[in-house]
Amino acid sequence: MKSQLRIVETEDDMFLVRLQDNRDVLFWFDEKTKDYVVIWIIQARFLVYSRKGDKYWKRIELFNFNFDMVYKDHRLYLYTSSRDVKVLDFSQLIPRQVFETQVNYDYSRKPEDVFYYDAPLHVCRKIKTENLVVRVTGEVLRVKSIVSCNSDVWYFRIYKMNSSNSEWEKLDSLGEEEAIFLDLGITVTLANTIQGVNGNSIYFSGNHNNYCDSDLGHFWSKKDILIFNFGTQEIERPHPSIFSSIQLSNARWFVPNFKQM
């Protein structure tokens, strides 16, 4: 979900909200308990959040720029500019950090969001985005989405953390019993999900890149639901019956502690 609100810290330790710029917002809702949490990152310095029962927004100061975040099982997973993963436990009154990787990242490396030439395949590609995904087991994955030059062909590469939590290793397969729901940042097992979902695949919506890429001349439709099959390395479309009840074009406003008079 994207927010067009801009929040600026003022001298009196409050936040001024402006209708400018895009900001990533995370909204998690438990259908059984009706608990919820809303989280967003402001100016790369503050994590601002509100949970059920809160009467105001609370904040946590951060020290890294964050590319992505996933909330699962009362834990917030942050993917930072150093390619590290931080985990904050939200099960207590005051969230606390319980885990952090120590990736040996070279900041002098060439930025990845540029065109590059894949010599073995003789094609030009461009890395679009990186996403954090949390598996059913709690293991974290790093997902790169890549698009070829002058085409609408998507590729994905998946990395998992090594045993020493210091390096990302390429993962060639998810296994036939697991699939990634990229927009949610989670994996699901086929035994516990919608009938018809294929294993060893990534499910993502056109909203994953909901803009016109001026460099490549592509237009992505937020109404599209696509599947990347790791076995065939090709993009597929699911049967309409699987997601017939999902209206991706619909939007909802969510305001914590708002009561209708």
Steps between C-alpha positions, in 0.01 A plus 500: 500500500631846413425815693524850355545656841821672598590530867751754632627521858442842658684678781247397764563129432182460299450397137364719223324307223516621140326358194825449309728217396433126515561307819485126559240405759443163663158402635455167681160381622417181694158379387455286813600742777430821304842630606679725254823694455582778253868572435684741275855634477551876489806674352697176548546605864181405680273199507152627587234253611158467658339187645149419614432698816760770431371857516793650311783405266818369660848505351830314504821663377684310228860523383478345153303572188243223455403353163216273611315369804281200582283441807437139601415330829536825699848560358611776266773406251697793355723477192766773521730682258792285619308187383450406865180379663385633836216341696291693754271315742161674524345249741590714802387850597827649377639342179860383529761376256556125532713420195733662245715351227859613436530506121841584355368760256735712288355852471747583222332251265319628192131569574276216390209707372670555163517327165748216477597251232458128560782363283403128501148576375589809293215705642479830684318494833409744771440421866179670606442435867606289796252351743524323832302178539445301820450127457255287696797380707605858587802493268550822303546521124617785278320524164627699202254574222660556160358612167664456159570797277245565225260230619243421766685192625549470877769302680545440870801400707472378858768503769506353849728584790790264566551324832723777638248774409772687308428434132208450264514175302305441179205262530409310183170352617231546764387139479174372359307552826569872551413822313578869552228767524732790421260787573444360851867414559427143610510142379216251525494122499267332255337298779381819674404730215254554215434202278667547163810686623816355345816425695850624409344824373474873576155661493506877452267775382555770242493739794848365583625759247205733459654769283627569149868412469628794295827321424340183365169642381289246691159557652406264787136433579415476870209273408729224372578193711800308373698187590872443453570126470850408616493171313434654159639849579190642332212730594153343515151621582288320763159359424240777561321286760795521743479876553150573372399655834798737522439857380851639467376831365299575815657714775414544866587776746604380846511746791603360844259583784260687274144477632199602298279742694 
